[in-house]
Amino acid sequence: RSVYWDGERFATSSTFARNGFHVFEGFPTTSNPTPDYLVGLDRVIAGLSSTSFLRPDSLTPFGDGGVLLRNNWRASVWRRFPSGNDPVDFTIGKPDAVLGGVLGRVSAATLQSYSPHSHAFSRRDELVIADGRRLLIWRPLPDVNFTPADLVLGQPSAASNLQGVDYRGLERDTLAMPAGVSSVGDVT
């Protein structure tokens, strides 16, 4: 579901039955190469933990050499790109690496969407995650479990997850499934 390249490593997430990602040292130069190592993939149906994932989606660069993996209503973060099946350093959207699913309450610290459609980073030490019907923004980058977002766009408050009137007549201050968040230089 996602392809990642940082100039040193090429990685691709594998969802549903595989639940992790393949990592290649360097960019592949042949068809059907064997990955150099796997992250999370040795636990096909093991549940959630700091080294196992459920339906991983996007792999995104994080901070200075780290990576963020979107999976099961959470974002798993390594401060440095994993060199094997390393445990995550912290989790965004959940209080720990074991919890998945919706926590039942909306806040600036919870992720409400099963798999946010897109996330991006700017060069100004910010993280933006499209989450259901809102955009969550952290300034600076979070560094511990369950850090609340500093800003919430598309909802009247951090505790809101309103859909708006309908998809044809959305209220002016609400969003419906924002996607395509991207970063161009210093502008997100």
N, C-alpha and C positions, 0 to 999 in steps of 0.2 A: 504494500500500500504506500510505501514511501521509499525514496532513494536519497542517500546522503553521500556527499563527497566533501572532504575538507582539505584536499590537496595531498593527503597522506593515506587516508582510509576511504574505502568505498563500502557502504553498508545498505542493506535493504531489509525492511521489516517484512515479516511473514505472519499473516493473521490467521484467525480461526484455528485450524488444526495444529499449526506450528507454534504460535504464540511467542515470538521473539524476533531476533534479527541476525542476519548473516553478515560477517565482516571480512573484507578482503584488504590485506595490506597492499596498497597501491591500487591503481585502476585496472580492472580485468582486461586482458589482452587476447583471450581466447574464448570460444563458446563453451558454456557449461563448466566453468571452473569450480573447483572445490573451495569453499570458503576457508580462510585461515583459522577462524574460530567462530563460535556461535555464542550469542548472549540470550539466555532465557529458553533456548530451544531444546534443551535436554530434559525439560519438564513439560511434556506434551499436555497433560491435563492434571497439573499439580496444584491448582488454585493460585492465589496471589501471595507473593512474598517480595522480599527485596531482590530476589533473583529470578522470579517467575512472573509472567504477565498474562493478561487476558485480552485478546484481540488488539495487539499493538497497531498503532496507526502511523503517525508522523514521527520522524526523527529530525530534530532541529538542533543546530549549534546553540550552545548555551554558554554565556560568559566568555571566559578566556580558556578555550580548549575543552569545555564540557559538552554534554549532549543531553537533550530532553526527549523523552519517548512518551507520546500520548497513548494511554491505554486505560480502559474501563473506568471512566469518570475521574481520572487522575492523570497527573504528569509525573513520570519518574525521572529524576535528574541525577546525573553523574557530574561532579565538578571537573573531572578529567575523563576523556573518552575511555570506556572500559577496555582492559587488555585481555579479557576473558569473561567468564560469567561472574564478574564483580558485582557485589550488592550495590544498590542505588545509594546515593548519599542522603537524599531527602525526597519527599513527595509533595507536589503542589496539588491542592484540592482535597486532600484527605489527611487525617491526623497521623497516619503511619503507612507503611508500605504494604500492609496486609489487607486493609479495607478497600473495597471497591463498591460500585453501585452508588445510588443516590442516598445521601445521608438523611433526607427527609426535611431538611431546612435549607433555605437559600440564604447565603451570606457571601461576603467578599472573600471568604477563605475556602468555600466549597465550589467544586466544578459540577454543574448541573447537566451538562450534555454528555451523552455516552461517548462521543468522540468529537471534540470540537473540530470544526472544518479546516481551520488554518491557524497557525500562530507564527509570529515573526519577532525579530529583534531589531532594534535600532542600534546605532553606534553610541547612543547616550546611556547605556546601562539600563535599558528598559525591556520588559517582557510584555507582549500583548498576546492574549489567548481569546479567540472567538469561542464563546461558550453558550450554546443554545440561543437565547434571545438577547445576548449582551456581549460586550467586549470588556475583558478584565485587563487592567494595566498595572504592572508593578514598577515602582521607581524607588530605590534601585532594584536590581534583580534579587529575588528571594534567596535565602540560603538555609532555611530550616523548614521542617514539615509544617504544613497548614498555615503558611503566612498569608494573611488577607491581602487582597489587591488594594492598591492605593486609590485607584479610580475605577468606576464602573460606568460604561457608556451604554446607552440604549435602554436603560431602565431608570425609573425615578429614584431608586435607592438600591443599595447593595442587597437588601432583603427582598427585592422584587424579581419576578421572572414572568412578567406579563407578556402575553402574545400580541396585544394590540387589538384593534377592532376585527380585522381579518386581513388576509394577504393582499387584498385590493385596496383597503382603506386604513392602513396602519396609522396609529396615532403618531404624531410628529416626534415624540421622544422615546419611542420603543423600536426595537429591531426584531426582525423575524429571521432567524437562522443566518446570521452574518457569516460570510465566507470570503476567502480571498484576501485576508489581511496580508500585507506584504510590506517590505521595508526597502526604501530607495535612499541610499546614503544616510543622512541624519534624520530623514523624515519617515515616519511610520504611517 
